[in-house]
Amino acid sequence: MLFTPASELVRVALRALDRGGTLAVAGIWLSAVPALDYATALFQERRLRSATANTRRDGEEFLQLAVRLGVHATTVGYPMAQAQVVLADLADGRFSGAAVLHA
């Protein structure tokens, strides 16, 4: 599942799928998705689905399933004052996961 509003990650996520895999784009807002090349993005029966009309109950069920399957989010916290450091760390690949700015 792709939750980020950064549509350029759609291609990255599709390339990471195994044969027959499905990518569900589940963000509430998404920038325009760049053109996809069928052979590299969707070949080998990869599927792209949209799931933007989720209900609160859908989210609760997803979180319960994630717990049951052992899905864990990887986040790295930064103080809001270090927003520029976060951008540099992301650009340089100093961590994997999602950066979280906090007050």
Backbone as XML, in Angstrom:
<?xml version="1.0"?>
<chain id="A" units="angstrom">
  <residue number="1" name="MET">
    <atom name="N" x="0.855" y="-1.181" z="0.000"/>
    <atom name="CA" x="0.000" y="0.000" z="0.000"/>
    <atom name="C" x="0.890" y="1.230" z="0.000"/>
  </residue>
  <residue number="2" name="LEU">
    <atom name="N" x="0.472" y="2.203" z="-0.748"/>
    <atom name="CA" x="1.198" y="3.463" z="-0.826"/>
    <atom name="C" x="0.312" y="4.557" z="-0.260"/>
  </residue>
  <residue number="3" name="PHE">
    <atom name="N" x="0.732" y="5.166" z="0.835"/>
    <atom name="CA" x="-0.055" y="6.203" z="1.492"/>
    <atom name="C" x="0.444" y="7.607" z="1.186"/>
  </residue>
  <residue number="4" name="THR">
    <atom name="N" x="1.648" y="7.733" z="0.701"/>
    <atom name="CA" x="2.255" y="9.039" z="0.480"/>
    <atom name="C" x="1.554" y="9.821" z="-0.628"/>
  </residue>
  <residue number="5" name="PRO">
    <atom name="N" x="1.500" y="11.144" z="-0.538"/>
    <atom name="CA" x="0.933" y="11.946" z="-1.632"/>
    <atom name="C" x="1.925" y="12.170" z="-2.771"/>
  </residue>
  <residue number="6" name="ALA">
    <atom name="N" x="3.140" y="11.632" z="-2.650"/>
    <atom name="CA" x="4.177" y="11.829" z="-3.666"/>
    <atom name="C" x="4.000" y="10.813" z="-4.788"/>
  </residue>
  <residue number="7" name="SER">
    <atom name="N" x="3.335" y="11.204" z="-5.854"/>
    <atom name="CA" x="2.969" y="10.267" z="-6.917"/>
    <atom name="C" x="4.167" y="9.653" z="-7.636"/>
  </residue>
  <residue number="8" name="GLU">
    <atom name="N" x="5.326" y="10.298" z="-7.581"/>
    <atom name="CA" x="6.491" y="9.723" z="-8.251"/>
    <atom name="C" x="6.888" y="8.374" z="-7.624"/>
  </residue>
  <residue number="9" name="LEU">
    <atom name="N" x="6.401" y="8.110" z="-6.415"/>
    <atom name="CA" x="6.693" y="6.829" z="-5.771"/>
    <atom name="C" x="5.833" y="5.685" z="-6.293"/>
  </residue>
  <residue number="10" name="VAL">
    <atom name="N" x="4.808" y="6.000" z="-7.078"/>
    <atom name="CA" x="3.976" y="4.944" z="-7.665"/>
    <atom name="C" x="4.837" y="4.042" z="-8.545"/>
  </residue>
  <residue number="11" name="ARG">
    <atom name="N" x="5.665" y="4.639" z="-9.397"/>
    <atom name="CA" x="6.546" y="3.834" z="-10.265"/>
    <atom name="C" x="7.527" y="3.008" z="-9.450"/>
  </residue>
  <residue number="12" name="VAL">
    <atom name="N" x="8.095" y="3.606" z="-8.410"/>
    <atom name="CA" x="9.047" y="2.893" z="-7.550"/>
    <atom name="C" x="8.369" y="1.692" z="-6.896"/>
  </residue>
  <residue number="13" name="ALA">
    <atom name="N" x="7.175" y="1.905" z="-6.366"/>
    <atom name="CA" x="6.448" y="0.829" z="-5.690"/>
    <atom name="C" x="6.047" y="-0.274" z="-6.660"/>
  </residue>
  <residue number="14" name="LEU">
    <atom name="N" x="5.636" y="0.090" z="-7.866"/>
    <atom name="CA" x="5.278" y="-0.927" z="-8.861"/>
    <atom name="C" x="6.487" y="-1.781" z="-9.231"/>
  </residue>
  <residue number="15" name="ARG">
    <atom name="N" x="7.649" y="-1.157" z="-9.371"/>
    <atom name="CA" x="8.859" y="-1.921" z="-9.707"/>
    <atom name="C" x="9.239" y="-2.885" z="-8.583"/>
  </residue>
  <residue number="16" name="ALA">
    <atom name="N" x="8.882" y="-2.550" z="-7.344"/>
    <atom name="CA" x="9.222" y="-3.398" z="-6.198"/>
    <atom name="C" x="8.303" y="-4.603" z="-6.059"/>
  </residue>
  <residue number="17" name="LEU">
    <atom name="N" x="7.178" y="-4.599" z="-6.766"/>
    <atom name="CA" x="6.225" y="-5.709" z="-6.669"/>
    <atom name="C" x="6.747" y="-6.957" z="-7.355"/>
  </residue>
  <residue number="18" name="ASP">
    <atom name="N" x="6.421" y="-8.100" z="-6.788"/>
    <atom name="CA" x="6.709" y="-9.377" z="-7.430"/>
    <atom name="C" x="5.646" y="-9.628" z="-8.499"/>
  </residue>
  <residue number="19" name="ARG">
    <atom name="N" x="5.824" y="-10.650" z="-9.310"/>
    <atom name="CA" x="4.835" y="-11.029" z="-10.323"/>
    <atom name="C" x="3.477" y="-11.223" z="-9.669"/>
  </residue>
  <residue number="20" name="GLY">
    <atom name="N" x="2.448" y="-10.677" z="-10.285"/>
    <atom name="CA" x="1.096" y="-10.830" z="-9.768"/>
    <atom name="C" x="0.784" y="-9.958" z="-8.572"/>
  </residue>
  <residue number="21" name="GLY">
    <atom name="N" x="1.698" y="-9.100" z="-8.160"/>
    <atom name="CA" x="1.484" y="-8.239" z="-6.991"/>
    <atom name="C" x="0.514" y="-7.110" z="-7.286"/>
  </residue>
  <residue number="22" name="THR">
    <atom name="N" x="-0.048" y="-6.557" z="-6.224"/>
    <atom name="CA" x="-0.995" y="-5.449" z="-6.339"/>
    <atom name="C" x="-0.495" y="-4.268" z="-5.522"/>
  </residue>
  <residue number="23" name="LEU">
    <atom name="N" x="-0.482" y="-3.099" z="-6.128"/>
    <atom name="CA" x="-0.178" y="-1.860" z="-5.418"/>
    <atom name="C" x="-1.488" y="-1.125" z="-5.200"/>
  </residue>
  <residue number="24" name="ALA">
    <atom name="N" x="-1.835" y="-0.873" z="-3.953"/>
    <atom name="CA" x="-3.021" y="-0.087" z="-3.622"/>
    <atom name="C" x="-2.556" y="1.308" z="-3.235"/>
  </residue>
  <residue number="25" name="VAL">
    <atom name="N" x="-2.994" y="2.296" z="-3.976"/>
    <atom name="CA" x="-2.687" y="3.690" z="-3.680"/>
    <atom name="C" x="-3.804" y="4.185" z="-2.780"/>
  </residue>
  <residue number="26" name="ALA">
    <atom name="N" x="-3.463" y="4.454" z="-1.521"/>
    <atom name="CA" x="-4.488" y="4.713" z="-0.520"/>
    <atom name="C" x="-4.385" y="6.097" z="0.103"/>
  </residue>
  <residue number="27" name="GLY">
    <atom name="N" x="-3.749" y="7.018" z="-0.557"/>
    <atom name="CA" x="-3.672" y="8.362" z="-0.016"/>
    <atom name="C" x="-4.961" y="9.127" z="-0.243"/>
  </residue>
  <residue number="28" name="ILE">
    <atom name="N" x="-5.231" y="10.076" z="0.610"/>
    <atom name="CA" x="-6.410" y="10.922" z="0.443"/>
    <atom name="C" x="-6.174" y="11.912" z="-0.694"/>
  </residue>
  <residue number="29" name="TRP">
    <atom name="N" x="-4.945" y="12.355" z="-0.860"/>
    <atom name="CA" x="-4.588" y="13.290" z="-1.922"/>
    <atom name="C" x="-3.332" y="12.780" z="-2.585"/>
  </residue>
  <residue number="30" name="LEU">
    <atom name="N" x="-3.254" y="12.865" z="-3.890"/>
    <atom name="CA" x="-2.092" y="12.398" z="-4.630"/>
    <atom name="C" x="-1.836" y="13.352" z="-5.774"/>
  </residue>
  <residue number="31" name="SER">
    <atom name="N" x="-0.577" y="13.740" z="-5.941"/>
    <atom name="CA" x="-0.241" y="14.578" z="-7.095"/>
    <atom name="C" x="-0.397" y="13.740" z="-8.366"/>
  </residue>
  <residue number="32" name="ALA">
    <atom name="N" x="-0.319" y="14.380" z="-9.519"/>
    <atom name="CA" x="-0.509" y="13.679" z="-10.792"/>
    <atom name="C" x="0.524" y="12.565" z="-10.936"/>
  </residue>
  <residue number="33" name="VAL">
    <atom name="N" x="0.046" y="11.382" z="-11.297"/>
    <atom name="CA" x="0.936" y="10.227" z="-11.467"/>
    <atom name="C" x="1.649" y="10.368" z="-12.804"/>
  </residue>
  <residue number="34" name="PRO">
    <atom name="N" x="2.994" y="10.280" z="-12.791"/>
    <atom name="CA" x="3.725" y="10.349" z="-14.061"/>
    <atom name="C" x="3.331" y="9.190" z="-14.977"/>
  </residue>
  <residue number="35" name="ALA">
    <atom name="N" x="3.553" y="9.365" z="-16.257"/>
    <atom name="CA" x="3.247" y="8.310" z="-17.224"/>
    <atom name="C" x="3.951" y="7.019" z="-16.824"/>
  </residue>
  <residue number="36" name="LEU">
    <atom name="N" x="3.232" y="5.906" z="-16.977"/>
    <atom name="CA" x="3.779" y="4.595" z="-16.654"/>
    <atom name="C" x="4.119" y="3.853" z="-17.937"/>
  </residue>
  <residue number="37" name="ASP">
    <atom name="N" x="5.259" y="3.201" z="-17.952"/>
    <atom name="CA" x="5.627" y="2.341" z="-19.059"/>
    <atom name="C" x="5.105" y="0.941" z="-18.743"/>
  </residue>
  <residue number="38" name="TYR">
    <atom name="N" x="4.249" y="0.432" z="-19.595"/>
    <atom name="CA" x="3.600" y="-0.850" z="-19.326"/>
    <atom name="C" x="4.620" y="-1.956" z="-19.059"/>
  </residue>
  <residue number="39" name="ALA">
    <atom name="N" x="5.642" y="-2.044" z="-19.884"/>
    <atom name="CA" x="6.601" y="-3.154" z="-19.774"/>
    <atom name="C" x="7.338" y="-3.160" z="-18.439"/>
  </residue>
  <residue number="40" name="THR">
    <atom name="N" x="7.680" y="-1.988" z="-17.916"/>
    <atom name="CA" x="8.443" y="-1.966" z="-16.662"/>
    <atom name="C" x="7.558" y="-1.809" z="-15.430"/>
  </residue>
  <residue number="41" name="ALA">
    <atom name="N" x="6.371" y="-1.222" z="-15.583"/>
    <atom name="CA" x="5.536" y="-0.950" z="-14.415"/>
    <atom name="C" x="4.474" y="-2.014" z="-14.162"/>
  </residue>
  <residue number="42" name="LEU">
    <atom name="N" x="3.839" y="-2.501" z="-15.218"/>
    <atom name="CA" x="2.688" y="-3.385" z="-15.023"/>
    <atom name="C" x="2.858" y="-4.780" z="-15.615"/>
  </residue>
  <residue number="43" name="PHE">
    <atom name="N" x="3.910" y="-5.002" z="-16.374"/>
    <atom name="CA" x="4.134" y="-6.310" z="-16.984"/>
    <atom name="C" x="4.219" y="-7.384" z="-15.900"/>
  </residue>
  <residue number="44" name="GLN">
    <atom name="N" x="3.976" y="-8.600" z="-16.235"/>
    <atom name="CA" x="3.956" y="-9.747" z="-15.319"/>
    <atom name="C" x="2.786" y="-9.652" z="-14.350"/>
  </residue>
  <residue number="45" name="GLU">
    <atom name="N" x="1.673" y="-9.165" z="-14.869"/>
    <atom name="CA" x="0.393" y="-9.119" z="-14.174"/>
    <atom name="C" x="0.411" y="-8.355" z="-12.857"/>
  </residue>
  <residue number="46" name="ARG">
    <atom name="N" x="1.231" y="-7.316" z="-12.790"/>
    <atom name="CA" x="1.158" y="-6.417" z="-11.636"/>
    <atom name="C" x="-0.132" y="-5.615" z="-11.757"/>
  </residue>
  <residue number="47" name="ARG">
    <atom name="N" x="-0.715" y="-5.263" z="-10.611"/>
    <atom name="CA" x="-1.979" y="-4.527" z="-10.613"/>
    <atom name="C" x="-1.829" y="-3.221" z="-9.829"/>
  </residue>
  <residue number="48" name="LEU">
    <atom name="N" x="-2.508" y="-2.203" z="-10.293"/>
    <atom name="CA" x="-2.549" y="-0.902" z="-9.641"/>
    <atom name="C" x="-3.997" y="-0.619" z="-9.292"/>
  </residue>
  <residue number="49" name="ARG">
    <atom name="N" x="-4.258" y="-0.372" z="-8.013"/>
    <atom name="CA" x="-5.617" y="-0.124" z="-7.538"/>
    <atom name="C" x="-5.652" y="1.187" z="-6.758"/>
  </residue>
  <residue number="50" name="SER">
    <atom name="N" x="-6.795" y="1.819" z="-6.793"/>
    <atom name="CA" x="-7.022" y="3.024" z="-6.009"/>
    <atom name="C" x="-7.936" y="2.685" z="-4.837"/>
  </residue>
  <residue number="51" name="ALA">
    <atom name="N" x="-7.606" y="3.212" z="-3.689"/>
    <atom name="CA" x="-8.427" y="2.966" z="-2.499"/>
    <atom name="C" x="-8.568" y="4.271" z="-1.728"/>
  </residue>
  <residue number="52" name="THR">
    <atom name="N" x="-9.120" y="5.290" z="-2.388"/>
    <atom name="CA" x="-9.179" y="6.606" z="-1.773"/>
    <atom name="C" x="-10.489" y="6.901" z="-1.058"/>
  </residue>
  <residue number="53" name="ALA">
    <atom name="N" x="-11.443" y="5.991" z="-1.137"/>
    <atom name="CA" x="-12.728" y="6.233" z="-0.490"/>
    <atom name="C" x="-12.872" y="5.358" z="0.752"/>
  </residue>
  <residue number="54" name="ASN">
    <atom name="N" x="-11.854" y="5.348" z="1.567"/>
    <atom name="CA" x="-11.868" y="4.515" z="2.762"/>
    <atom name="C" x="-12.727" y="5.128" z="3.857"/>
  </residue>
  <residue number="55" name="THR">
    <atom name="N" x="-13.344" y="4.272" z="4.626"/>
    <atom name="CA" x="-14.106" y="4.720" z="5.783"/>
    <atom name="C" x="-13.264" y="4.539" z="7.035"/>
  </residue>
  <residue number="56" name="ARG">
    <atom name="N" x="-13.711" y="5.099" z="8.126"/>
    <atom name="CA" x="-13.020" y="4.917" z="9.403"/>
    <atom name="C" x="-12.939" y="3.427" z="9.735"/>
  </residue>
  <residue number="57" name="ARG">
    <atom name="N" x="-14.032" y="2.703" z="9.478"/>
    <atom name="CA" x="-14.057" y="1.255" z="9.750"/>
    <atom name="C" x="-13.030" y="0.525" z="8.895"/>
  </residue>
  <residue number="58" name="ASP">
    <atom name="N" x="-12.859" y="0.943" z="7.642"/>
    <atom name="CA" x="-11.834" y="0.346" z="6.782"/>
    <atom name="C" x="-10.455" y="0.509" z="7.422"/>
  </residue>
  <residue number="59" name="GLY">
    <atom name="N" x="-10.186" y="1.699" z="7.934"/>
    <atom name="CA" x="-8.908" y="1.959" z="8.589"/>
    <atom name="C" x="-8.711" y="1.105" z="9.825"/>
  </residue>
  <residue number="60" name="GLU">
    <atom name="N" x="-9.756" y="0.957" z="10.616"/>
    <atom name="CA" x="-9.668" y="0.124" z="11.820"/>
    <atom name="C" x="-9.381" y="-1.334" z="11.446"/>
  </residue>
  <residue number="61" name="GLU">
    <atom name="N" x="-10.066" y="-1.829" z="10.427"/>
    <atom name="CA" x="-9.834" y="-3.208" z="9.985"/>
    <atom name="C" x="-8.414" y="-3.386" z="9.450"/>
  </residue>
  <residue number="62" name="PHE">
    <atom name="N" x="-7.927" y="-2.379" z="8.715"/>
    <atom name="CA" x="-6.566" y="-2.453" z="8.188"/>
    <atom name="C" x="-5.558" y="-2.501" z="9.335"/>
  </residue>
  <residue number="63" name="LEU">
    <atom name="N" x="-5.731" y="-1.654" z="10.337"/>
    <atom name="CA" x="-4.791" y="-1.639" z="11.457"/>
    <atom name="C" x="-4.819" y="-2.957" z="12.232"/>
  </residue>
  <residue number="64" name="GLN">
    <atom name="N" x="-5.981" y="-3.541" z="12.400"/>
    <atom name="CA" x="-6.079" y="-4.845" z="13.066"/>
    <atom name="C" x="-5.348" y="-5.912" z="12.256"/>
  </residue>
  <residue number="65" name="LEU">
    <atom name="N" x="-5.522" y="-5.880" z="10.953"/>
    <atom name="CA" x="-4.843" y="-6.834" z="10.083"/>
    <atom name="C" x="-3.327" y="-6.628" z="10.138"/>
  </residue>
  <residue number="66" name="ALA">
    <atom name="N" x="-2.894" y="-5.377" z="10.133"/>
    <atom name="CA" x="-1.465" y="-5.086" z="10.205"/>
    <atom name="C" x="-0.852" y="-5.652" z="11.482"/>
  </residue>
  <residue number="67" name="VAL">
    <atom name="N" x="-1.548" y="-5.510" z="12.596"/>
    <atom name="CA" x="-1.060" y="-6.078" z="13.858"/>
    <atom name="C" x="-0.962" y="-7.592" z="13.752"/>
  </residue>
  <residue number="68" name="ARG">
    <atom name="N" x="-2.010" y="-8.204" z="13.224"/>
    <atom name="CA" x="-2.042" y="-9.665" z="13.110"/>
    <atom name="C" x="-0.922" y="-10.186" z="12.209"/>
  </residue>
  <residue number="69" name="LEU">
    <atom name="N" x="-0.600" y="-9.463" z="11.149"/>
    <atom name="CA" x="0.424" y="-9.895" z="10.203"/>
    <atom name="C" x="1.825" y="-9.405" z="10.567"/>
  </residue>
  <residue number="70" name="GLY">
    <atom name="N" x="1.934" y="-8.632" z="11.629"/>
    <atom name="CA" x="3.250" y="-8.155" z="12.060"/>
    <atom name="C" x="3.824" y="-7.029" z="11.223"/>
  </residue>
  <residue number="71" name="VAL">
    <atom name="N" x="2.964" y="-6.220" z="10.605"/>
    <atom name="CA" x="3.429" y="-5.078" z="9.818"/>
    <atom name="C" x="3.847" y="-3.966" z="10.773"/>
  </residue>
  <residue number="72" name="HIS">
    <atom name="N" x="5.029" y="-3.416" z="10.543"/>
    <atom name="CA" x="5.537" y="-2.347" z="11.407"/>
    <atom name="C" x="5.949" y="-1.154" z="10.557"/>
  </residue>
  <residue number="73" name="ALA">
    <atom name="N" x="5.595" y="0.016" z="11.012"/>
    <atom name="CA" x="6.024" y="1.251" z="10.347"/>
    <atom name="C" x="7.396" y="1.642" z="10.883"/>
  </residue>
  <residue number="74" name="THR">
    <atom name="N" x="8.222" y="2.163" z="10.009"/>
    <atom name="CA" x="9.533" y="2.652" z="10.414"/>
    <atom name="C" x="9.510" y="4.170" z="10.299"/>
  </residue>
  <residue number="75" name="THR">
    <atom name="N" x="9.674" y="4.839" z="11.423"/>
    <atom name="CA" x="9.681" y="6.301" z="11.426"/>
    <atom name="C" x="10.923" y="6.807" z="12.142"/>
  </residue>
  <residue number="76" name="VAL">
    <atom name="N" x="11.345" y="7.987" z="11.746"/>
    <atom name="CA" x="12.466" y="8.664" z="12.390"/>
    <atom name="C" x="11.962" y="10.050" z="12.778"/>
  </residue>
  <residue number="77" name="GLY">
    <atom name="N" x="12.011" y="10.369" z="14.064"/>
    <atom name="CA" x="11.505" y="11.648" z="14.546"/>
    <atom name="C" x="12.555" y="12.740" z="14.553"/>
  </residue>
  <residue number="78" name="TYR">
    <atom name="N" x="12.118" y="13.936" z="14.246"/>
    <atom name="CA" x="12.969" y="15.123" z="14.260"/>
    <atom name="C" x="12.183" y="16.268" z="14.883"/>
  </residue>
  <residue number="79" name="PRO">
    <atom name="N" x="12.842" y="17.148" z="15.629"/>
    <atom name="CA" x="12.169" y="18.363" z="16.087"/>
    <atom name="C" x="11.847" y="19.253" z="14.884"/>
  </residue>
  <residue number="80" name="MET">
    <atom name="N" x="10.750" y="19.988" z="14.965"/>
    <atom name="CA" x="10.325" y="20.856" z="13.867"/>
    <atom name="C" x="11.442" y="21.804" z="13.442"/>
  </residue>
  <residue number="81" name="ALA">
    <atom name="N" x="12.244" y="22.246" z="14.386"/>
    <atom name="CA" x="13.329" y="23.179" z="14.079"/>
    <atom name="C" x="14.391" y="22.561" z="13.169"/>
  </residue>
  <residue number="82" name="GLN">
    <atom name="N" x="14.393" y="21.240" z="13.021"/>
    <atom name="CA" x="15.385" y="20.568" z="12.180"/>
    <atom name="C" x="14.811" y="20.130" z="10.829"/>
  </residue>
  <residue number="83" name="ALA">
    <atom name="N" x="13.791" y="20.825" z="10.355"/>
    <atom name="CA" x="13.155" y="20.448" z="9.090"/>
    <atom name="C" x="14.164" y="20.408" z="7.943"/>
  </residue>
  <residue number="84" name="GLN">
    <atom name="N" x="15.092" y="21.342" z="7.910"/>
    <atom name="CA" x="16.099" y="21.347" z="6.840"/>
    <atom name="C" x="17.023" y="20.140" z="6.943"/>
  </residue>
  <residue number="85" name="VAL">
    <atom name="N" x="17.320" y="19.702" z="8.160"/>
    <atom name="CA" x="18.152" y="18.511" z="8.369"/>
    <atom name="C" x="17.425" y="17.276" z="7.845"/>
  </residue>
  <residue number="86" name="VAL">
    <atom name="N" x="16.110" y="17.217" z="8.104"/>
    <atom name="CA" x="15.303" y="16.092" z="7.611"/>
    <atom name="C" x="15.407" y="15.996" z="6.092"/>
  </residue>
  <residue number="87" name="LEU">
    <atom name="N" x="15.241" y="17.103" z="5.413"/>
    <atom name="CA" x="15.299" y="17.098" z="3.956"/>
    <atom name="C" x="16.667" y="16.623" z="3.452"/>
  </residue>
  <residue number="88" name="ALA">
    <atom name="N" x="17.721" y="17.064" z="4.108"/>
    <atom name="CA" x="19.069" y="16.629" z="3.713"/>
    <atom name="C" x="19.258" y="15.138" z="3.984"/>
  </residue>
  <residue number="89" name="ASP">
    <atom name="N" x="18.785" y="14.666" z="5.138"/>
    <atom name="CA" x="18.913" y="13.243" z="5.469"/>
    <atom name="C" x="18.129" y="12.379" z="4.484"/>
  </residue>
  <residue number="90" name="LEU">
    <atom name="N" x="16.919" y="12.827" z="4.109"/>
    <atom name="CA" x="16.131" y="12.088" z="3.122"/>
    <atom name="C" x="16.846" y="12.054" z="1.778"/>
  </residue>
  <residue number="91" name="ALA">
    <atom name="N" x="17.353" y="13.194" z="1.354"/>
    <atom name="CA" x="18.035" y="13.281" z="0.064"/>
    <atom name="C" x="19.280" y="12.402" z="0.019"/>
  </residue>
  <residue number="92" name="ASP">
    <atom name="N" x="19.961" y="12.290" z="1.150"/>
    <atom name="CA" x="21.198" y="11.505" z="1.209"/>
    <atom name="C" x="20.967" y="10.050" z="1.600"/>
  </residue>
  <residue number="93" name="GLY">
    <atom name="N" x="19.705" y="9.662" z="1.819"/>
    <atom name="CA" x="19.398" y="8.270" z="2.151"/>
    <atom name="C" x="19.954" y="7.823" z="3.489"/>
  </residue>
  <residue number="94" name="ARG">
    <atom name="N" x="19.968" y="8.710" z="4.471"/>
    <atom name="CA" x="20.540" y="8.380" z="5.781"/>
    <atom name="C" x="19.647" y="7.481" z="6.625"/>
  </residue>
  <residue number="95" name="PHE">
    <atom name="N" x="18.412" y="7.299" z="6.210"/>
    <atom name="CA" x="17.510" y="6.376" z="6.913"/>
    <atom name="C" x="16.453" y="5.888" z="5.953"/>
  </residue>
  <residue number="96" name="SER">
    <atom name="N" x="15.806" y="4.793" z="6.331"/>
    <atom name="CA" x="14.668" y="4.319" z="5.547"/>
    <atom name="C" x="13.427" y="4.480" z="6.382"/>
  </residue>
  <residue number="97" name="GLY">
    <atom name="N" x="12.297" y="4.564" z="5.759"/>
    <atom name="CA" x="11.049" y="4.783" z="6.484"/>
    <atom name="C" x="10.556" y="6.196" z="6.260"/>
  </residue>
  <residue number="98" name="ALA">
    <atom name="N" x="9.780" y="6.691" z="7.207"/>
    <atom name="CA" x="9.177" y="8.019" z="7.080"/>
    <atom name="C" x="9.736" y="8.943" z="8.145"/>
  </residue>
  <residue number="99" name="ALA">
    <atom name="N" x="10.012" y="10.168" z="7.744"/>
    <atom name="CA" x="10.438" y="11.194" z="8.688"/>
    <atom name="C" x="9.191" y="11.823" z="9.308"/>
  </residue>
  <residue number="100" name="VAL">
    <atom name="N" x="9.264" y="12.082" z="10.595"/>
    <atom name="CA" x="8.141" y="12.703" z="11.313"/>
    <atom name="C" x="8.677" y="13.922" z="12.050"/>
  </residue>
  <residue number="101" name="LEU">
    <atom name="N" x="8.103" y="15.088" z="11.716"/>
    <atom name="CA" x="8.464" y="16.323" z="12.423"/>
    <atom name="C" x="7.521" y="16.485" z="13.603"/>
  </residue>
  <residue number="102" name="HIS">
    <atom name="N" x="8.079" y="16.840" z="14.750"/>
    <atom name="CA" x="7.248" y="17.045" z="15.944"/>
    <atom name="C" x="7.611" y="18.352" z="16.622"/>
  </residue>
  <residue number="103" name="ALA">
    <atom name="N" x="6.660" y="18.892" z="17.356"/>
    <atom name="CA" x="6.869" y="20.179" z="18.034"/>
    <atom name="C" x="7.803" y="20.022" z="19.205"/>
  </residue>
</chain>
